[in-house]
Amino acid sequence: MPAAPGGRLFDLDYLILGELVVVRILFLSLAVTLMLLVLNNWRLQHHSH
């Protein structure tokens, strides 16, 4: 019986960890996309001048 709550807690922690990883990946991809857009814009401005 005592093993069930431990497993449940472990699953909950794992779920929260997974969500954090997903959020981190989304945030990183968003940051990379913004950086690429800024770099592309800066390059276009630099080449135009």
PQR file of N, CA, C, O and H, with PARSE charges and radii, in Angstrom:
ATOM      1  N   MET A   1       0.817  -1.219   0.000 -0.4000 1.5000
ATOM      2  CA  MET A   1       0.000   0.000   0.000 -0.0000 2.0000
ATOM      3  C   MET A   1       0.856   1.277   0.000  0.5500 1.7000
ATOM      4  O   MET A   1       0.583   2.193  -0.776 -0.5500 1.4000
ATOM      5  N   PRO A   2       1.898   1.354   0.867 -0.5600 1.5000
ATOM      6  CA  PRO A   2       2.674   2.599   0.916  0.2800 2.0000
ATOM      7  C   PRO A   2       3.434   2.880  -0.381  0.5500 1.7000
ATOM      8  O   PRO A   2       3.869   4.008  -0.615 -0.5500 1.4000
ATOM      9  N   ALA A   3       3.592   1.859  -1.221 -0.4000 1.5000
ATOM     10  CA  ALA A   3       4.335   2.067  -2.473 -0.0000 2.0000
ATOM     11  C   ALA A   3       3.501   2.883  -3.467  0.5500 1.7000
ATOM     12  O   ALA A   3       4.056   3.594  -4.305 -0.5500 1.4000
ATOM     13  H   ALA A   3       3.239   0.943  -1.031  0.4000 1.0000
ATOM     14  N   ALA A   4       2.167   2.781  -3.373 -0.4000 1.5000
ATOM     15  CA  ALA A   4       1.299   3.477  -4.330 -0.0000 2.0000
ATOM     16  C   ALA A   4       1.459   5.004  -4.255  0.5500 1.7000
ATOM     17  O   ALA A   4       1.664   5.638  -5.290 -0.5500 1.4000
ATOM     18  H   ALA A   4       1.716   2.203  -2.692  0.4000 1.0000
ATOM     19  N   PRO A   5       1.371   5.618  -3.048 -0.5600 1.5000
ATOM     20  CA  PRO A   5       1.511   7.078  -2.968  0.2800 2.0000
ATOM     21  C   PRO A   5       2.883   7.546  -3.452  0.5500 1.7000
ATOM     22  O   PRO A   5       2.995   8.583  -4.104 -0.5500 1.4000
ATOM     23  N   GLY A   6       3.941   6.765  -3.126 -0.4000 1.5000
ATOM     24  CA  GLY A   6       5.284   7.129  -3.575 -0.0000 2.0000
ATOM     25  C   GLY A   6       5.341   7.158  -5.097  0.5500 1.7000
ATOM     26  O   GLY A   6       5.885   8.086  -5.695 -0.5500 1.4000
ATOM     27  H   GLY A   6       3.850   5.922  -2.596  0.4000 1.0000
ATOM     28  N   GLY A   7       4.765   6.117  -5.718 -0.4000 1.5000
ATOM     29  CA  GLY A   7       4.748   6.062  -7.175 -0.0000 2.0000
ATOM     30  C   GLY A   7       3.953   7.230  -7.741  0.5500 1.7000
ATOM     31  O   GLY A   7       4.337   7.823  -8.749 -0.5500 1.4000
ATOM     32  H   GLY A   7       4.323   5.362  -5.232  0.4000 1.0000
ATOM     33  N   ARG A   8       2.837   7.557  -7.083 -0.4000 1.5000
ATOM     34  CA  ARG A   8       2.004   8.660  -7.550 -0.0000 2.0000
ATOM     35  C   ARG A   8       2.793   9.970  -7.478  0.5500 1.7000
ATOM     36  O   ARG A   8       2.774  10.774  -8.410 -0.5500 1.4000
ATOM     37  H   ARG A   8       2.526   7.075  -6.264  0.4000 1.0000
ATOM     38  N   LEU A   9       3.489  10.167  -6.348 -0.4000 1.5000
ATOM     39  CA  LEU A   9       4.278  11.390  -6.186 -0.0000 2.0000
ATOM     40  C   LEU A   9       5.371  11.453  -7.244  0.5500 1.7000
ATOM     41  O   LEU A   9       5.636  12.505  -7.826 -0.5500 1.4000
ATOM     42  H   LEU A   9       3.504   9.514  -5.591  0.4000 1.0000
ATOM     43  N   PHE A  10       6.007  10.291  -7.485 -0.4000 1.5000
ATOM     44  CA  PHE A  10       7.076  10.246  -8.489 -0.0000 2.0000
ATOM     45  C   PHE A  10       6.515  10.612  -9.860  0.5500 1.7000
ATOM     46  O   PHE A  10       7.131  11.370 -10.609 -0.5500 1.4000
ATOM     47  H   PHE A  10       5.792   9.436  -7.013  0.4000 1.0000
ATOM     48  N   ASP A  11       5.336  10.063 -10.183 -0.4000 1.5000
ATOM     49  CA  ASP A  11       4.713  10.375 -11.470 -0.0000 2.0000
ATOM     50  C   ASP A  11       4.405  11.867 -11.557  0.5500 1.7000
ATOM     51  O   ASP A  11       4.609  12.493 -12.597 -0.5500 1.4000
ATOM     52  H   ASP A  11       4.836   9.447  -9.574  0.4000 1.0000
ATOM     53  N   LEU A  12       3.909  12.435 -10.444 -0.4000 1.5000
ATOM     54  CA  LEU A  12       3.572  13.861 -10.434 -0.0000 2.0000
ATOM     55  C   LEU A  12       4.826  14.698 -10.659  0.5500 1.7000
ATOM     56  O   LEU A  12       4.821  15.638 -11.454 -0.5500 1.4000
ATOM     57  H   LEU A  12       3.743  11.927  -9.598  0.4000 1.0000
ATOM     58  N   ASP A  13       5.908  14.346  -9.946 -0.4000 1.5000
ATOM     59  CA  ASP A  13       7.165  15.076 -10.125 -0.0000 2.0000
ATOM     60  C   ASP A  13       7.656  14.952 -11.565  0.5500 1.7000
ATOM     61  O   ASP A  13       8.125  15.921 -12.161 -0.5500 1.4000
ATOM     62  H   ASP A  13       5.912  13.582  -9.300  0.4000 1.0000
ATOM     63  N   TYR A  14       7.538  13.739 -12.111 -0.4000 1.5000
ATOM     64  CA  TYR A  14       7.992  13.507 -13.481 -0.0000 2.0000
ATOM     65  C   TYR A  14       7.160  14.340 -14.456  0.5500 1.7000
ATOM     66  O   TYR A  14       7.690  14.897 -15.418 -0.5500 1.4000
ATOM     67  H   TYR A  14       7.157  12.952 -11.627  0.4000 1.0000
ATOM     68  N   LEU A  15       5.840  14.419 -14.196 -0.4000 1.5000
ATOM     69  CA  LEU A  15       4.952  15.196 -15.057 -0.0000 2.0000
ATOM     70  C   LEU A  15       5.338  16.668 -15.010  0.5500 1.7000
ATOM     71  O   LEU A  15       5.428  17.325 -16.048 -0.5500 1.4000
ATOM     72  H   LEU A  15       5.409  13.967 -13.415  0.4000 1.0000
ATOM     73  N   ILE A  16       5.569  17.192 -13.793 -0.4000 1.5000
ATOM     74  CA  ILE A  16       5.954  18.595 -13.638 -0.0000 2.0000
ATOM     75  C   ILE A  16       7.295  18.840 -14.330  0.5500 1.7000
ATOM     76  O   ILE A  16       7.477  19.860 -14.996 -0.5500 1.4000
ATOM     77  H   ILE A  16       5.496  16.659 -12.950  0.4000 1.0000
ATOM     78  N   LEU A  17       8.238  17.897 -14.170 -0.4000 1.5000
ATOM     79  CA  LEU A  17       9.546  18.020 -14.818 -0.0000 2.0000
ATOM     80  C   LEU A  17       9.377  18.064 -16.334  0.5500 1.7000
ATOM     81  O   LEU A  17      10.000  18.879 -17.014 -0.5500 1.4000
ATOM     82  H   LEU A  17       8.090  17.069 -13.630  0.4000 1.0000
ATOM     83  N   GLY A  18       8.533  17.184 -16.853 -0.4000 1.5000
ATOM     84  CA  GLY A  18       8.290  17.148 -18.293 -0.0000 2.0000
ATOM     85  C   GLY A  18       7.706  18.461 -18.781  0.5500 1.7000
ATOM     86  O   GLY A  18       8.111  18.976 -19.823 -0.5500 1.4000
ATOM     87  H   GLY A  18       8.027  16.522 -16.301  0.4000 1.0000
ATOM     88  N   GLU A  19       6.749  19.007 -18.024 -0.4000 1.5000
ATOM     89  CA  GLU A  19       6.145  20.279 -18.417 -0.0000 2.0000
ATOM     90  C   GLU A  19       7.191  21.386 -18.418  0.5500 1.7000
ATOM     91  O   GLU A  19       7.211  22.230 -19.315 -0.5500 1.4000
ATOM     92  H   GLU A  19       6.421  18.588 -17.178  0.4000 1.0000
ATOM     93  N   LEU A  20       8.067  21.380 -17.401 -0.4000 1.5000
ATOM     94  CA  LEU A  20       9.128  22.396 -17.333 -0.0000 2.0000
ATOM     95  C   LEU A  20      10.050  22.278 -18.535  0.5500 1.7000
ATOM     96  O   LEU A  20      10.459  23.284 -19.114 -0.5500 1.4000
ATOM     97  H   LEU A  20       8.050  20.695 -16.673  0.4000 1.0000
ATOM     98  N   VAL A  21      10.377  21.035 -18.910 -0.4000 1.5000
ATOM     99  CA  VAL A  21      11.256  20.818 -20.066 -0.0000 2.0000
ATOM    100  C   VAL A  21      10.588  21.335 -21.331  0.5500 1.7000
ATOM    101  O   VAL A  21      11.232  21.986 -22.153 -0.5500 1.4000
ATOM    102  H   VAL A  21      10.044  20.218 -18.439  0.4000 1.0000
ATOM    103  N   VAL A  22       9.290  21.047 -21.492 -0.4000 1.5000
ATOM    104  CA  VAL A  22       8.557  21.501 -22.681 -0.0000 2.0000
ATOM    105  C   VAL A  22       8.541  23.024 -22.728  0.5500 1.7000
ATOM    106  O   VAL A  22       8.777  23.624 -23.777 -0.5500 1.4000
ATOM    107  H   VAL A  22       8.767  20.518 -20.824  0.4000 1.0000
ATOM    108  N   VAL A  23       8.259  23.650 -21.573 -0.4000 1.5000
ATOM    109  CA  VAL A  23       8.220  25.117 -21.518 -0.0000 2.0000
ATOM    110  C   VAL A  23       9.597  25.684 -21.857  0.5500 1.7000
ATOM    111  O   VAL A  23       9.711  26.678 -22.574 -0.5500 1.4000
ATOM    112  H   VAL A  23       8.067  23.163 -20.721  0.4000 1.0000
ATOM    113  N   ARG A  24      10.651  25.033 -21.328 -0.4000 1.5000
ATOM    114  CA  ARG A  24      12.016  25.510 -21.587 -0.0000 2.0000
ATOM    115  C   ARG A  24      12.347  25.406 -23.067  0.5500 1.7000
ATOM    116  O   ARG A  24      12.956  26.311 -23.638 -0.5500 1.4000
ATOM    117  H   ARG A  24      10.559  24.225 -20.745  0.4000 1.0000
ATOM    118  N   ILE A  25      11.943  24.289 -23.697 -0.4000 1.5000
ATOM    119  CA  ILE A  25      12.211  24.094 -25.127 -0.0000 2.0000
ATOM    120  C   ILE A  25      11.456  25.146 -25.942  0.5500 1.7000
ATOM    121  O   ILE A  25      12.007  25.722 -26.880 -0.5500 1.4000
ATOM    122  H   ILE A  25      11.448  23.554 -23.233  0.4000 1.0000
ATOM    123  N   LEU A  26      10.185  25.397 -25.578 -0.4000 1.5000
ATOM    124  CA  LEU A  26       9.406  26.405 -26.293 -0.0000 2.0000
ATOM    125  C   LEU A  26      10.052  27.776 -26.150  0.5500 1.7000
ATOM    126  O   LEU A  26      10.161  28.520 -27.125 -0.5500 1.4000
ATOM    127  H   LEU A  26       9.738  24.930 -24.815  0.4000 1.0000
ATOM    128  N   PHE A  27      10.482  28.113 -24.928 -0.4000 1.5000
ATOM    129  CA  PHE A  27      11.106  29.410 -24.673 -0.0000 2.0000
ATOM    130  C   PHE A  27      12.398  29.548 -25.470  0.5500 1.7000
ATOM    131  O   PHE A  27      12.675  30.603 -26.041 -0.5500 1.4000
ATOM    132  H   PHE A  27      10.393  27.509 -24.136  0.4000 1.0000
ATOM    133  N   LEU A  28      13.193  28.467 -25.505 -0.4000 1.5000
ATOM    134  CA  LEU A  28      14.462  28.504 -26.247 -0.0000 2.0000
ATOM    135  C   LEU A  28      14.204  28.674 -27.740  0.5500 1.7000
ATOM    136  O   LEU A  28      14.882  29.460 -28.401 -0.5500 1.4000
ATOM    137  H   LEU A  28      12.968  27.610 -25.040  0.4000 1.0000
ATOM    138  N   SER A  29      13.232  27.946 -28.271 -0.4000 1.5000
ATOM    139  CA  SER A  29      12.927  28.048 -29.701 -0.0000 2.0000
ATOM    140  C   SER A  29      12.440  29.458 -30.034  0.5500 1.7000
ATOM    141  O   SER A  29      12.789  30.009 -31.078 -0.5500 1.4000
ATOM    142  H   SER A  29      12.681  27.308 -27.734  0.4000 1.0000
ATOM    143  N   LEU A  30      11.628  30.044 -29.138 -0.4000 1.5000
ATOM    144  CA  LEU A  30      11.137  31.402 -29.354 -0.0000 2.0000
ATOM    145  C   LEU A  30      12.301  32.387 -29.345  0.5500 1.7000
ATOM    146  O   LEU A  30      12.371  33.275 -30.194 -0.5500 1.4000
ATOM    147  H   LEU A  30      11.345  29.597 -28.289  0.4000 1.0000
ATOM    148  N   ALA A  31      13.215  32.232 -28.384 -0.4000 1.5000
ATOM    149  CA  ALA A  31      14.373  33.128 -28.288 -0.0000 2.0000
ATOM    150  C   ALA A  31      15.250  33.001 -29.533  0.5500 1.7000
ATOM    151  O   ALA A  31      15.726  34.004 -30.065 -0.5500 1.4000
ATOM    152  H   ALA A  31      13.157  31.510 -27.694  0.4000 1.0000
ATOM    153  N   VAL A  32      15.463  31.763 -29.999 -0.4000 1.5000
ATOM    154  CA  VAL A  32      16.287  31.545 -31.195 -0.0000 2.0000
ATOM    155  C   VAL A  32      15.627  32.189 -32.409  0.5500 1.7000
ATOM    156  O   VAL A  32      16.302  32.818 -33.223 -0.5500 1.4000
ATOM    157  H   VAL A  32      15.077  30.949 -29.567  0.4000 1.0000
ATOM    158  N   THR A  33      14.303  32.034 -32.534 -0.4000 1.5000
ATOM    159  CA  THR A  33      13.586  32.625 -33.662 -0.0000 2.0000
ATOM    160  C   THR A  33      13.714  34.143 -33.641  0.5500 1.7000
ATOM    161  O   THR A  33      13.952  34.765 -34.677 -0.5500 1.4000
ATOM    162  H   THR A  33      13.754  31.523 -31.872  0.4000 1.0000
ATOM    163  N   LEU A  34      13.555  34.748 -32.445 -0.4000 1.5000
ATOM    164  CA  LEU A  34      13.681  36.201 -32.326 -0.0000 2.0000
ATOM    165  C   LEU A  34      15.094  36.646 -32.689  0.5500 1.7000
ATOM    166  O   LEU A  34      15.276  37.641 -33.391 -0.5500 1.4000
ATOM    167  H   LEU A  34      13.361  34.243 -31.604  0.4000 1.0000
ATOM    168  N   MET A  35      16.097  35.904 -32.209 -0.4000 1.5000
ATOM    169  CA  MET A  35      17.490  36.261 -32.516 -0.0000 2.0000
ATOM    170  C   MET A  35      17.744  36.188 -34.015  0.5500 1.7000
ATOM    171  O   MET A  35      18.402  37.063 -34.580 -0.5500 1.4000
ATOM    172  H   MET A  35      15.949  35.096 -31.639  0.4000 1.0000
ATOM    173  N   LEU A  36      17.222  35.141 -34.666 -0.4000 1.5000
ATOM    174  CA  LEU A  36      17.410  35.001 -36.110 -0.0000 2.0000
ATOM    175  C   LEU A  36      16.728  36.150 -36.850  0.5500 1.7000
ATOM    176  O   LEU A  36      17.286  36.692 -37.803 -0.5500 1.4000
ATOM    177  H   LEU A  36      16.687  34.430 -34.207  0.4000 1.0000
ATOM    178  N   LEU A  37      15.524  36.522 -36.415 -0.4000 1.5000
ATOM    179  CA  LEU A  37      14.818  37.635 -37.049 -0.0000 2.0000
ATOM    180  C   LEU A  37      15.606  38.929 -36.896  0.5500 1.7000
ATOM    181  O   LEU A  37      15.751  39.691 -37.851 -0.5500 1.4000
ATOM    182  H   LEU A  37      15.070  36.081 -35.641  0.4000 1.0000
ATOM    183  N   VAL A  38      16.116  39.175 -35.688 -0.4000 1.5000
ATOM    184  CA  VAL A  38      16.892  40.399 -35.438 -0.0000 2.0000
ATOM    185  C   VAL A  38      18.167  40.402 -36.277  0.5500 1.7000
ATOM    186  O   VAL A  38      18.531  41.421 -36.865 -0.5500 1.4000
ATOM    187  H   VAL A  38      15.999  38.556 -34.912  0.4000 1.0000
ATOM    188  N   LEU A  39      18.846  39.244 -36.328 -0.4000 1.5000
ATOM    189  CA  LEU A  39      20.080  39.149 -37.121 -0.0000 2.0000
ATOM    190  C   LEU A  39      19.782  39.377 -38.600  0.5500 1.7000
ATOM    191  O   LEU A  39      20.526  40.080 -39.284 -0.5500 1.4000
ATOM    192  H   LEU A  39      18.550  38.416 -35.851  0.4000 1.0000
ATOM    193  N   ASN A  40      18.700  38.786 -39.092 -0.4000 1.5000
ATOM    194  CA  ASN A  40      18.329  38.941 -40.496 -0.0000 2.0000
ATOM    195  C   ASN A  40      18.011  40.405 -40.790  0.5500 1.7000
ATOM    196  O   ASN A  40      18.433  40.941 -41.815 -0.5500 1.4000
ATOM    197  H   ASN A  40      18.096  38.215 -38.536  0.4000 1.0000
ATOM    198  N   ASN A  41      17.264  41.055 -39.887 -0.4000 1.5000
ATOM    199  CA  ASN A  41      16.908  42.462 -40.067 -0.0000 2.0000
ATOM    200  C   ASN A  41      18.163  43.323 -40.060  0.5500 1.7000
ATOM    201  O   ASN A  41      18.313  44.216 -40.895 -0.5500 1.4000
ATOM    202  H   ASN A  41      16.921  40.620 -39.055  0.4000 1.0000
ATOM    203  N   TRP A  42      19.079  43.055 -39.105 -0.4000 1.5000
ATOM    204  CA  TRP A  42      20.321  43.827 -39.015 -0.0000 2.0000
ATOM    205  C   TRP A  42      21.152  43.633 -40.278  0.5500 1.7000
ATOM    206  O   TRP A  42      21.749  44.583 -40.784 -0.5500 1.4000
ATOM    207  H   TRP A  42      18.957  42.330 -38.427  0.4000 1.0000
ATOM    208  N   ARG A  43      21.192  42.402 -40.788 -0.4000 1.5000
ATOM    209  CA  ARG A  43      21.951  42.107 -42.007 -0.0000 2.0000
ATOM    210  C   ARG A  43      21.377  42.883 -43.186  0.5500 1.7000
ATOM    211  O   ARG A  43      22.120  43.475 -43.969 -0.5500 1.4000
ATOM    212  H   ARG A  43      20.707  41.630 -40.377  0.4000 1.0000
ATOM    213  N   LEU A  44      20.039  42.876 -43.311 -0.4000 1.5000
ATOM    214  CA  LEU A  44      19.398  43.590 -44.419 -0.0000 2.0000
ATOM    215  C   LEU A  44      19.709  45.084 -44.334  0.5500 1.7000
ATOM    216  O   LEU A  44      20.037  45.711 -45.341 -0.5500 1.4000
ATOM    217  H   LEU A  44      19.436  42.395 -42.675  0.4000 1.0000
ATOM    218  N   GLN A  45      19.607  45.646 -43.140 -0.4000 1.5000
ATOM    219  CA  GLN A  45      19.893  47.072 -42.966 -0.0000 2.0000
ATOM    220  C   GLN A  45      21.361  47.351 -43.283  0.5500 1.7000
ATOM    221  O   GLN A  45      21.681  48.352 -43.924 -0.5500 1.4000
ATOM    222  H   GLN A  45      19.341  45.136 -42.322  0.4000 1.0000
ATOM    223  N   HIS A  46      22.251  46.467 -42.833 -0.4000 1.5000
ATOM    224  CA  HIS A  46      23.682  46.659 -43.046 -0.0000 2.0000
ATOM    225  C   HIS A  46      24.003  46.605 -44.542  0.5500 1.7000
ATOM    226  O   HIS A  46      24.811  47.396 -45.031 -0.5500 1.4000
ATOM    227  H   HIS A  46      21.990  45.654 -42.312  0.4000 1.0000
ATOM    228  N   HIS A  47      23.374  45.676 -45.269 -0.4000 1.5000
ATOM    229  CA  HIS A  47      23.643  45.542 -46.695 -0.0000 2.0000
ATOM    230  C   HIS A  47      23.008  46.690 -47.482  0.5500 1.7000
ATOM    231  O   HIS A  47      23.564  47.136 -48.485 -0.5500 1.4000
ATOM    232  H   HIS A  47      22.718  45.034 -44.872  0.4000 1.0000
ATOM    233  N   SER A  48      21.851  47.167 -47.033 -0.4000 1.5000
ATOM    234  CA  SER A  48      21.173  48.257 -47.751 -0.0000 2.0000
ATOM    235  C   SER A  48      21.987  49.541 -47.644  0.5500 1.7000
ATOM    236  O   SER A  48      22.052  50.320 -48.595 -0.5500 1.4000
ATOM    237  H   SER A  48      21.399  46.805 -46.218  0.4000 1.0000
ATOM    238  N   HIS A  49      22.610  49.763 -46.485 -0.4000 1.5000
ATOM    239  CA  HIS A  49      23.468  50.955 -46.318 -0.0000 2.0000
ATOM    240  C   HIS A  49      24.848  50.584 -46.778  0.5500 1.7000
ATOM    241  O   HIS A  49      25.756  51.414 -46.738 -0.5500 1.4000
ATOM    242  H   HIS A  49      22.558  49.130 -45.712  0.4000 1.0000
TER
END
